[in-house]
């Protein structure tokens, strides 16, 4: 039911459009012009533009929150996979990146448009002089003015009903009666303060106590907005109300994930197999199985001669070939530069691992270059761990957020890094920090060349150390359930930092809030090996019989005498710590002076940490991305 136009409405006022513009599709433009007339200047133009262009639905709707429903959660393939790797996986509003910025912009436009709509209500229903229209014209304009507020009230009711028990649905219907609320607004008798206070009472009955202060702020904004007749403050209160409802929905979904986490992890392989097979059979799969199979066949051809003989244990041969090609691809050494589409659920984790390995190699380049320069400057001792730590800290500060973004970032920062290496080498050799700055250009050219090399000796050394650890870890976890893998690799808390005599205390932790720190290489490899083995083990169990292994090979039996005894996890860690020491390859000389250029290759004790690696990924709420 719409309000009647003011009495004597047959007289048109200056706002009334010309006959040529009397069609309904011109009304939004006319209302935008009225806003500019009411509020001259830039502010009026912004309100008019938002009123014309902004979405009619609020940023938070029942549909946008539907992916947080229980059915959507347990059928979400990405969540079901990611829950195996993240101890603190949870839904959160995803406002990161370009999509997040666009989402923020769209939401801001909506709330600005809501302010404009409330201003139009004030002018049309209570303004002076009153606007005068014919009955049919008035009804058409009213429909166009009330574009967003009714939808917002309906959204609040729908979301509330999804959060409160059935017994409270009648209360919601009574107090969030959209038609009644709009009639009250049109007549000027809507008590928004009473509405906000009732809403606060209901929310506090069902939301977490930590949200109470937010609820009180919502009520206060609406109360002050009504008292001051300030539509912006009223809209701020409504914005907070929808934010509270979204937070409550997230709280419920995250609580369900925590309660079901063990069951979800335990059922990982079974669920993913059925999920992928169903889509393959129905032609809805995003995976090219033929390409994945060819990738694995090429891996067997490339690495098969390095594996356990096939006739001794077929399944272990197949698994070992797979491990070798995954590690080689992480180091970008395999003939296949990228992983096949079967790895699509692990793309972010693999990209992070690749970046960590590149950073490790580049830090190693900086260490070796500093040691080489110090010897050229006359230093004959062994570099102390504290000195290496200072160099790493300085380089980490130079790189900042560029860490974890590939070799190009190292190359772009090579000038500052080279200067820092020269300073440390000069101090180490007992000279003034600026004593050898004349060598800066040559040092920069040297490290930049090493950073950009497609095949770095340092990467080869890292791969030589890492591969046995990954192979050992995969074999140790062959009989482990997904929950056991999770408990061993993900949920085990890392030990407190420690500084053995010959080991630096740096720890590596990829985080969204602070840049990573670098440990000594061997101590970090055990953690990396666990994370890589975790990905490999779950992937192989899911995809081996679907994409990689032929049916006849899969069913081939192994003789008991040919099957080696699997080592225990404890034996795996012992084997890791017993790796032989590696001789570091010498980087290209920085000087043409043969006396200074001939530096003996340094050796580093090879230690393997038993620290459990953790990966701190946040699961983004998709379209409400990893």
FILUM-490126 format. One record per residue (C-alpha): x, y, z. Coordinates in steps of 0.5 Angstrom, whole numbers, plus 500, padded with zeros to 3 digits. Layout:
% FILUM-490126
c1=X, c2=Y, c3=Z
...
% end
This chain:
% FILUM-490126
c1=500, c2=500, c3=500
c1=503, c2=507, c3=498
c1=502, c2=513, c3=501
c1=497, c2=518, c3=498
c1=500, c2=524, c3=494
c1=499, c2=531, c3=498
c1=492, c2=534, c3=497
c1=491, c2=538, c3=491
c1=497, c2=534, c3=487
c1=494, c2=536, c3=480
c1=499, c2=542, c3=480
c1=506, c2=540, c3=478
c1=512, c2=543, c3=481
c1=518, c2=545, c3=478
c1=521, c2=538, c3=479
c1=516, c2=535, c3=475
c1=519, c2=533, c3=468
c1=517, c2=535, c3=461
c1=512, c2=530, c3=457
c1=518, c2=527, c3=453
c1=521, c2=525, c3=460
c1=515, c2=522, c3=463
c1=517, c2=515, c3=462
c1=518, c2=510, c3=468
c1=525, c2=509, c3=466
c1=527, c2=516, c3=466
c1=525, c2=517, c3=474
c1=532, c2=514, c3=477
c1=535, c2=520, c3=473
c1=530, c2=525, c3=475
c1=531, c2=523, c3=482
c1=538, c2=523, c3=482
c1=537, c2=530, c3=479
c1=533, c2=532, c3=485
c1=539, c2=530, c3=490
c1=544, c2=534, c3=486
c1=539, c2=540, c3=487
c1=538, c2=538, c3=495
c1=545, c2=538, c3=496
c1=549, c2=542, c3=491
c1=557, c2=540, c3=490
c1=561, c2=534, c3=490
c1=557, c2=531, c3=495
c1=551, c2=531, c3=492
c1=554, c2=528, c3=485
c1=557, c2=523, c3=489
c1=550, c2=521, c3=492
c1=546, c2=522, c3=485
c1=551, c2=517, c3=482
c1=551, c2=512, c3=487
c1=543, c2=512, c3=487
c1=543, c2=511, c3=480
c1=549, c2=506, c3=479
c1=549, c2=502, c3=486
c1=547, c2=495, c3=487
c1=540, c2=494, c3=490
c1=542, c2=488, c3=494
c1=546, c2=489, c3=500
c1=553, c2=486, c3=500
c1=551, c2=481, c3=505
c1=545, c2=477, c3=503
c1=543, c2=470, c3=505
c1=545, c2=467, c3=498
c1=552, c2=470, c3=499
c1=552, c2=467, c3=506
c1=549, c2=460, c3=503
c1=556, c2=457, c3=502
c1=557, c2=457, c3=509
c1=551, c2=453, c3=510
c1=553, c2=446, c3=513
c1=551, c2=442, c3=506
c1=556, c2=447, c3=502
c1=561, c2=446, c3=507
c1=562, c2=439, c3=507
c1=561, c2=438, c3=499
c1=566, c2=444, c3=498
c1=572, c2=440, c3=495
c1=577, c2=446, c3=496
c1=576, c2=446, c3=503
c1=576, c2=439, c3=504
c1=583, c2=439, c3=501
c1=585, c2=445, c3=505
c1=583, c2=442, c3=512
c1=589, c2=437, c3=511
c1=594, c2=442, c3=511
c1=592, c2=448, c3=516
c1=591, c2=448, c3=523
c1=587, c2=454, c3=524
c1=583, c2=454, c3=517
c1=577, c2=458, c3=518
c1=572, c2=462, c3=513
c1=573, c2=470, c3=514
c1=571, c2=476, c3=509
c1=576, c2=476, c3=503
c1=578, c2=483, c3=502
c1=585, c2=482, c3=499
c1=587, c2=483, c3=492
c1=584, c2=486, c3=486
c1=577, c2=482, c3=488
c1=577, c2=484, c3=495
c1=578, c2=492, c3=493
c1=573, c2=491, c3=488
c1=568, c2=488, c3=493
c1=570, c2=494, c3=498
c1=568, c2=499, c3=493
c1=561, c2=496, c3=491
c1=559, c2=495, c3=498
c1=561, c2=503, c3=499
c1=557, c2=505, c3=493
c1=551, c2=501, c3=496
c1=552, c2=504, c3=503
c1=552, c2=511, c3=500
c1=546, c2=510, c3=495
c1=542, c2=508, c3=502
c1=544, c2=514, c3=505
c1=541, c2=518, c3=498
c1=535, c2=514, c3=499
c1=534, c2=516, c3=506
c1=535, c2=523, c3=504
c1=530, c2=522, c3=498
c1=525, c2=519, c3=503
c1=525, c2=525, c3=508
c1=524, c2=530, c3=502
c1=518, c2=526, c3=499
c1=515, c2=524, c3=505
c1=516, c2=530, c3=510
c1=519, c2=535, c3=506
c1=517, c2=543, c3=505
c1=514, c2=545, c3=500
c1=511, c2=538, c3=499
c1=512, c2=535, c3=492
c1=506, c2=535, c3=488
c1=504, c2=529, c3=483
c1=498, c2=526, c3=480
c1=496, c2=519, c3=483
c1=499, c2=514, c3=478
c1=506, c2=519, c3=477
c1=506, c2=519, c3=485
c1=506, c2=511, c3=485
c1=511, c2=510, c3=480
c1=516, c2=515, c3=483
c1=515, c2=512, c3=490
c1=517, c2=505, c3=487
c1=523, c2=508, c3=484
c1=525, c2=511, c3=491
c1=524, c2=505, c3=495
c1=529, c2=501, c3=491
c1=534, c2=498, c3=497
c1=531, c2=499, c3=504
c1=525, c2=494, c3=503
c1=531, c2=489, c3=500
c1=535, c2=490, c3=506
c1=530, c2=489, c3=511
c1=528, c2=483, c3=507
c1=535, c2=480, c3=507
c1=536, c2=482, c3=515
c1=530, c2=477, c3=516
c1=532, c2=472, c3=512
c1=539, c2=472, c3=515
c1=536, c2=472, c3=522
c1=532, c2=466, c3=520
c1=538, c2=462, c3=518
c1=541, c2=464, c3=525
c1=536, c2=463, c3=530
c1=532, c2=457, c3=532
c1=525, c2=455, c3=529
c1=522, c2=458, c3=535
c1=524, c2=465, c3=534
c1=522, c2=465, c3=527
c1=515, c2=468, c3=529
c1=519, c2=474, c3=533
c1=523, c2=475, c3=527
c1=517, c2=475, c3=522
c1=513, c2=480, c3=527
c1=518, c2=485, c3=528
c1=521, c2=485, c3=521
c1=515, c2=486, c3=517
c1=518, c2=489, c3=511
c1=511, c2=492, c3=508
c1=509, c2=494, c3=515
c1=516, c2=498, c3=516
c1=516, c2=501, c3=509
c1=509, c2=504, c3=511
c1=511, c2=507, c3=518
c1=517, c2=510, c3=514
c1=512, c2=513, c3=509
c1=508, c2=516, c3=514
c1=514, c2=518, c3=518
c1=512, c2=514, c3=524
c1=517, c2=508, c3=524
c1=521, c2=507, c3=530
c1=528, c2=505, c3=528
c1=531, c2=506, c3=535
c1=526, c2=501, c3=538
c1=527, c2=496, c3=532
c1=535, c2=497, c3=533
c1=534, c2=495, c3=541
c1=529, c2=489, c3=539
c1=535, c2=487, c3=534
c1=540, c2=487, c3=539
c1=536, c2=483, c3=545
c1=535, c2=478, c3=540
c1=542, c2=478, c3=537
c1=545, c2=478, c3=544
c1=541, c2=471, c3=546
c1=544, c2=468, c3=540
c1=551, c2=471, c3=538
c1=558, c2=470, c3=542
c1=559, c2=475, c3=548
c1=565, c2=478, c3=544
c1=560, c2=481, c3=539
c1=556, c2=484, c3=545
c1=560, c2=491, c3=544
c1=559, c2=491, c3=537
c1=552, c2=490, c3=538
c1=551, c2=496, c3=542
c1=555, c2=500, c3=537
c1=550, c2=499, c3=532
c1=544, c2=501, c3=537
c1=548, c2=507, c3=539
c1=549, c2=509, c3=532
c1=542, c2=508, c3=530
c1=540, c2=512, c3=536
c1=544, c2=518, c3=535
c1=542, c2=518, c3=527
c1=535, c2=518, c3=529
c1=536, c2=524, c3=534
c1=540, c2=528, c3=530
c1=536, c2=526, c3=523
c1=543, c2=524, c3=520
c1=542, c2=519, c3=515
c1=549, c2=517, c3=515
c1=549, c2=515, c3=522
c1=543, c2=511, c3=521
c1=546, c2=508, c3=515
c1=552, c2=506, c3=519
c1=548, c2=503, c3=524
c1=545, c2=499, c3=519
c1=552, c2=497, c3=516
c1=554, c2=494, c3=523
c1=548, c2=490, c3=523
c1=549, c2=487, c3=517
c1=556, c2=486, c3=519
c1=554, c2=483, c3=525
c1=550, c2=478, c3=522
c1=555, c2=476, c3=517
c1=560, c2=475, c3=523
c1=555, c2=470, c3=526
c1=554, c2=466, c3=520
c1=562, c2=466, c3=520
c1=562, c2=464, c3=527
c1=557, c2=458, c3=526
c1=561, c2=455, c3=520
c1=567, c2=456, c3=523
c1=565, c2=452, c3=529
c1=562, c2=447, c3=525
c1=569, c2=446, c3=521
c1=572, c2=445, c3=528
c1=567, c2=440, c3=530
c1=568, c2=436, c3=524
c1=575, c2=437, c3=522
c1=577, c2=430, c3=524
c1=572, c2=427, c3=520
c1=573, c2=431, c3=514
c1=580, c2=429, c3=514
c1=579, c2=422, c3=515
c1=575, c2=422, c3=509
c1=579, c2=426, c3=505
c1=582, c2=421, c3=500
c1=575, c2=417, c3=499
c1=571, c2=424, c3=498
c1=576, c2=426, c3=493
c1=576, c2=420, c3=489
c1=569, c2=420, c3=489
c1=568, c2=427, c3=487
c1=574, c2=427, c3=481
c1=571, c2=420, c3=478
c1=564, c2=423, c3=478
c1=566, c2=429, c3=474
c1=570, c2=425, c3=470
c1=564, c2=420, c3=468
c1=560, c2=426, c3=467
c1=564, c2=430, c3=463
c1=565, c2=436, c3=468
c1=572, c2=435, c3=470
c1=577, c2=441, c3=470
c1=583, c2=436, c3=469
c1=586, c2=433, c3=463
c1=587, c2=426, c3=465
c1=591, c2=424, c3=459
c1=596, c2=430, c3=460
c1=597, c2=428, c3=467
c1=598, c2=420, c3=465
c1=603, c2=423, c3=460
c1=607, c2=427, c3=465
c1=607, c2=421, c3=469
c1=610, c2=416, c3=464
c1=615, c2=421, c3=462
c1=617, c2=422, c3=469
c1=618, c2=414, c3=470
c1=622, c2=415, c3=463
c1=626, c2=420, c3=466
c1=627, c2=418, c3=473
c1=626, c2=410, c3=473
c1=633, c2=408, c3=473
c1=634, c2=412, c3=479
c1=629, c2=408, c3=483
c1=628, c2=402, c3=487
c1=628, c2=396, c3=481
c1=621, c2=395, c3=479
c1=621, c2=387, c3=479
c1=623, c2=388, c3=487
c1=617, c2=392, c3=489
c1=612, c2=395, c3=483
c1=608, c2=400, c3=488
c1=614, c2=403, c3=491
c1=618, c2=404, c3=484
c1=611, c2=408, c3=482
c1=611, c2=412, c3=488
c1=618, c2=413, c3=488
c1=618, c2=416, c3=481
c1=613, c2=420, c3=483
c1=616, c2=423, c3=489
c1=622, c2=424, c3=484
c1=619, c2=428, c3=479
c1=615, c2=432, c3=484
c1=621, c2=435, c3=487
c1=625, c2=436, c3=481
c1=619, c2=440, c3=478
c1=619, c2=444, c3=485
c1=626, c2=446, c3=483
c1=624, c2=447, c3=476
c1=629, c2=442, c3=474
c1=624, c2=437, c3=470
c1=623, c2=437, c3=463
c1=616, c2=439, c3=465
c1=616, c2=446, c3=468
c1=609, c2=446, c3=471
c1=605, c2=441, c3=475
c1=599, c2=437, c3=471
c1=592, c2=439, c3=472
c1=591, c2=434, c3=478
c1=595, c2=438, c3=482
c1=590, c2=444, c3=482
c1=588, c2=444, c3=489
c1=595, c2=444, c3=491
c1=597, c2=450, c3=487
c1=598, c2=455, c3=492
c1=602, c2=451, c3=497
c1=606, c2=448, c3=491
c1=608, c2=456, c3=489
c1=609, c2=457, c3=496
c1=614, c2=452, c3=497
c1=617, c2=454, c3=490
c1=618, c2=461, c3=493
c1=621, c2=458, c3=499
c1=626, c2=454, c3=495
c1=628, c2=460, c3=491
c1=629, c2=464, c3=497
c1=633, c2=459, c3=501
c1=638, c2=458, c3=495
c1=639, c2=466, c3=494
c1=640, c2=467, c3=501
c1=645, c2=461, c3=500
c1=648, c2=465, c3=495
c1=649, c2=471, c3=499
c1=652, c2=467, c3=504
c1=657, c2=464, c3=500
c1=659, c2=471, c3=496
c1=660, c2=474, c3=503
c1=665, c2=469, c3=505
c1=668, c2=469, c3=499
c1=669, c2=477, c3=499
c1=672, c2=476, c3=506
c1=677, c2=471, c3=504
c1=679, c2=476, c3=499
c1=680, c2=482, c3=504
c1=684, c2=478, c3=508
c1=680, c2=474, c3=513
c1=682, c2=467, c3=514
c1=678, c2=465, c3=520
c1=671, c2=461, c3=520
c1=665, c2=465, c3=519
c1=661, c2=466, c3=526
c1=654, c2=464, c3=526
c1=652, c2=471, c3=529
c1=655, c2=474, c3=523
c1=651, c2=470, c3=518
c1=645, c2=472, c3=522
c1=646, c2=479, c3=522
c1=647, c2=478, c3=514
c1=641, c2=475, c3=514
c1=637, c2=480, c3=518
c1=640, c2=485, c3=514
c1=638, c2=482, c3=507
c1=631, c2=480, c3=510
c1=630, c2=487, c3=512
c1=632, c2=489, c3=505
c1=627, c2=484, c3=501
c1=621, c2=486, c3=506
c1=615, c2=483, c3=503
c1=619, c2=481, c3=496
c1=621, c2=475, c3=500
c1=617, c2=469, c3=497
c1=615, c2=472, c3=490
c1=621, c2=469, c3=486
c1=628, c2=470, c3=484
c1=626, c2=477, c3=480
c1=625, c2=480, c3=486
c1=632, c2=478, c3=489
c1=635, c2=481, c3=482
c1=631, c2=488, c3=483
c1=634, c2=488, c3=490
c1=641, c2=486, c3=488
c1=644, c2=493, c3=489
c1=642, c2=494, c3=496
c1=644, c2=487, c3=497
c1=651, c2=487, c3=494
c1=652, c2=493, c3=498
c1=650, c2=490, c3=505
c1=654, c2=484, c3=503
c1=660, c2=488, c3=502
c1=659, c2=492, c3=508
c1=659, c2=485, c3=512
c1=665, c2=482, c3=509
c1=669, c2=488, c3=510
c1=667, c2=488, c3=517
c1=669, c2=481, c3=518
c1=676, c2=482, c3=515
c1=677, c2=488, c3=520
c1=676, c2=493, c3=515
c1=672, c2=499, c3=515
c1=665, c2=498, c3=512
c1=666, c2=502, c3=507
c1=673, c2=500, c3=505
c1=671, c2=496, c3=499
c1=665, c2=500, c3=496
c1=669, c2=501, c3=489
c1=668, c2=493, c3=488
c1=660, c2=494, c3=489
c1=659, c2=494, c3=481
c1=662, c2=488, c3=480
c1=659, c2=484, c3=486
c1=652, c2=487, c3=484
c1=654, c2=484, c3=477
c1=656, c2=477, c3=480
c1=650, c2=476, c3=485
c1=645, c2=479, c3=480
c1=648, c2=473, c3=475
c1=647, c2=468, c3=480
c1=640, c2=470, c3=482
c1=637, c2=470, c3=475
c1=641, c2=463, c3=473
c1=636, c2=458, c3=471
c1=640, c2=453, c3=474
c1=643, c2=455, c3=480
c1=649, c2=450, c3=484
c1=646, c2=452, c3=490
c1=639, c2=450, c3=488
c1=642, c2=443, c3=486
c1=645, c2=442, c3=493
c1=639, c2=444, c3=496
c1=635, c2=438, c3=492
c1=641, c2=433, c3=493
c1=639, c2=434, c3=501
c1=632, c2=435, c3=500
c1=630, c2=429, c3=496
c1=632, c2=423, c3=500
c1=629, c2=427, c3=506
c1=622, c2=427, c3=502
c1=623, c2=420, c3=500
c1=624, c2=417, c3=507
c1=618, c2=421, c3=509
c1=614, c2=418, c3=504
c1=615, c2=411, c3=505
c1=615, c2=412, c3=513
c1=608, c2=415, c3=512
c1=605, c2=410, c3=507
c1=601, c2=406, c3=512
c1=599, c2=413, c3=516
c1=592, c2=415, c3=516
c1=590, c2=422, c3=513
c1=589, c2=424, c3=521
c1=596, c2=421, c3=523
c1=599, c2=425, c3=517
c1=595, c2=431, c3=520
c1=597, c2=430, c3=527
c1=604, c2=429, c3=525
c1=606, c2=434, c3=520
c1=601, c2=440, c3=521
c1=598, c2=440, c3=529
c1=605, c2=439, c3=532
c1=607, c2=445, c3=535
c1=614, c2=447, c3=533
c1=619, c2=447, c3=539
c1=622, c2=454, c3=542
c1=628, c2=457, c3=538
c1=634, c2=455, c3=540
c1=641, c2=456, c3=538
c1=646, c2=450, c3=538
c1=653, c2=452, c3=538
c1=654, c2=451, c3=530
c1=647, c2=453, c3=528
c1=643, c2=459, c3=527
c1=637, c2=460, c3=531
c1=633, c2=463, c3=525
c1=626, c2=460, c3=523
c1=622, c2=460, c3=517
c1=615, c2=462, c3=517
c1=611, c2=464, c3=511
c1=606, c2=469, c3=514
c1=601, c2=475, c3=512
c1=603, c2=479, c3=517
c1=611, c2=479, c3=517
c1=616, c2=477, c3=512
c1=619, c2=470, c3=513
c1=626, c2=469, c3=516
c1=631, c2=464, c3=514
c1=634, c2=458, c3=518
c1=641, c2=455, c3=516
c1=639, c2=450, c3=510
c1=639, c2=443, c3=513
c1=635, c2=445, c3=519
c1=629, c2=447, c3=515
c1=630, c2=442, c3=510
c1=627, c2=436, c3=515
c1=621, c2=441, c3=515
c1=620, c2=442, c3=508
c1=621, c2=435, c3=507
c1=615, c2=433, c3=511
c1=610, c2=439, c3=508
c1=612, c2=436, c3=501
c1=611, c2=429, c3=503
c1=604, c2=431, c3=506
c1=602, c2=433, c3=499
c1=605, c2=428, c3=495
c1=602, c2=422, c3=500
c1=595, c2=425, c3=499
c1=595, c2=426, c3=492
c1=598, c2=420, c3=490
c1=593, c2=416, c3=494
c1=587, c2=420, c3=491
c1=590, c2=420, c3=484
c1=595, c2=414, c3=483
c1=589, c2=409, c3=480
c1=585, c2=415, c3=477
c1=591, c2=418, c3=473
c1=598, c2=415, c3=473
c1=598, c2=408, c3=474
c1=595, c2=403, c3=469
c1=590, c2=397, c3=471
c1=595, c2=392, c3=470
c1=601, c2=395, c3=474
c1=596, c2=397, c3=480
c1=594, c2=390, c3=481
c1=601, c2=387, c3=480
c1=603, c2=383, c3=486
c1=609, c2=383, c3=490
c1=613, c2=377, c3=493
c1=614, c2=378, c3=500
c1=621, c2=377, c3=500
c1=622, c2=383, c3=495
c1=618, c2=388, c3=499
c1=623, c2=392, c3=504
c1=621, c2=393, c3=511
c1=619, c2=400, c3=512
c1=622, c2=404, c3=517
c1=619, c2=407, c3=523
c1=618, c2=415, c3=523
c1=623, c2=415, c3=528
c1=628, c2=412, c3=524
c1=626, c2=417, c3=518
c1=628, c2=422, c3=523
c1=635, c2=419, c3=525
c1=636, c2=418, c3=518
c1=635, c2=425, c3=516
c1=640, c2=427, c3=522
c1=645, c2=422, c3=519
c1=646, c2=425, c3=512
c1=653, c2=426, c3=510
c1=656, c2=433, c3=510
c1=656, c2=436, c3=503
c1=661, c2=440, c3=500
c1=659, c2=447, c3=497
c1=661, c2=448, c3=490
c1=665, c2=455, c3=490
c1=661, c2=461, c3=486
c1=665, c2=464, c3=480
c1=671, c2=468, c3=483
c1=669, c2=476, c3=484
c1=677, c2=478, c3=482
c1=681, c2=476, c3=476
c1=687, c2=476, c3=482
c1=689, c2=469, c3=482
c1=691, c2=469, c3=489
c1=685, c2=472, c3=491
c1=680, c2=468, c3=487
c1=683, c2=461, c3=489
c1=678, c2=460, c3=495
c1=678, c2=453, c3=498
c1=671, c2=450, c3=498
c1=668, c2=451, c3=505
c1=664, c2=445, c3=508
c1=658, c2=446, c3=513
c1=656, c2=441, c3=518
c1=649, c2=437, c3=515
c1=644, c2=437, c3=521
c1=637, c2=436, c3=520
c1=632, c2=439, c3=525
c1=626, c2=435, c3=527
c1=621, c2=441, c3=527
c1=615, c2=440, c3=524
c1=613, c2=444, c3=519
c1=607, c2=448, c3=519
c1=603, c2=452, c3=513
c1=599, c2=458, c3=515
c1=594, c2=459, c3=510
c1=588, c2=462, c3=511
c1=582, c2=459, c3=507
c1=578, c2=465, c3=503
c1=571, c2=466, c3=503
c1=570, c2=465, c3=496
c1=566, c2=470, c3=492
c1=563, c2=473, c3=498
c1=580, c2=465, c3=493
c1=586, c2=461, c3=496
% end
